[in-house]
Amino acid sequence: MTVSRVIGLLGGTFDPVHNGHLTIASNALTLLNLDEVRLVPCHRPPHRNTPALGSSQRVNLLQLAVKGCDGLSVDTRELTREQASYTVTTLESVRNEVGDQVSVVFIMGADAFAQLDTWHEWQRLRDLAHIIVMARPNSARPSHGELQRWLEQADEVGIVHRQRAGGVIMLQQGLVDISATNIREKLFQGEVDVLTKMPNAVADYIVAHQLYQ
């Protein structure tokens, strides 16, 4: 089968977006030779608390973060749905949009992958996309047997350019010691040094609108 394009999706609450998110997206873009990576902000996350910022402000921050970053964009499709933001639903939407000639890559951290068996219809994800696991030193490992087998039988990078979906790839990345939770806590405490962990335009917006204070 001929693949015409390869697009990556990186989901999250991005509350707020920071340099760690952009590093993951940029690394995937380069290492997998993707045509683009879309950052997909979650509206109602099924596995975590409601974001501190509303969806529109998180999108504003994301738009500022990716401005000038070749290959990175923001995809707001989850914000138009009132129900929980299930990844399988998002991938179905993307697949219906791009068709079967486009390879779709879903990018996630190893810690999230270790809990993938708790996700809604998780076994269908590989029917819709490739799964890229961004691992780092001391990342969690899955306890679920099938997820363990997925990693043991992991594919090489080139699969994303040969078929539309189905692969599992593990990419090693350096430790990005940035936490959105920590950023929010520091800003609430008035510690502005944490603003250096995000793009300047994002930091300026947060200060101007007195967010997380």
C-alpha positions, 0 to 999 in steps of 0.5 A: 500500500502507498502512503501519501502522508504521515501525520502525528497526533499529540494529545493532552490537556496542555494546562499549560503547554510547555517546552516539554510538550514541544520537545516531544512533538519536535522529536517525533516530527524529526525521528519519524520524518512526519509531515506534521504533528498536530497538538490536540487539546483535550476538552473533558479528560476521562482519566484526570481532573478538569483542566484549570484553564478553560478550553479557549484559553488553552487553545490560545496558549497552544496557538502561541506556542506553535507559531513559527514552529514548522510542522506543528499545528493545533487541532481543536476537534475534541473541543467541539464534543461535549462528551469525554474526550476518548482517543478512539473517537478522535482517531476515528474522526481523523481517519474519516477526514484523511482517508486510508492513504494517510498514515496516522501516528498517535504519540504518547508517553511511556507512563500513559502507555503503561495504563493504556488498558484502562482506556476506552476501547484501547484495543481498537487504537491500532486499527486506526493509527500507529502508536508511538511510545516516547520512553525516557529513563525510568519510564513505567512499564505496562503490567498488562500482558498484551501491552507487554507483548506490543513492546516486545514485538515493537516495530521499526520506524519505517513502518509508518511510511509503509502502512496506514496504521497498526505499528507500535514503536518505542522512541527513546528520549532524554528526560524532560523534567517539566511538569504542567502540574508543577508549573501551575503550583509555582505560578499560584505561589507567585514563583515566576521563574517557572515561566522560563519552561515555556515559550516566551509568547506563552509566558507573556500571555499568562502574565498579561492575563494573570492566569494560574494565580 
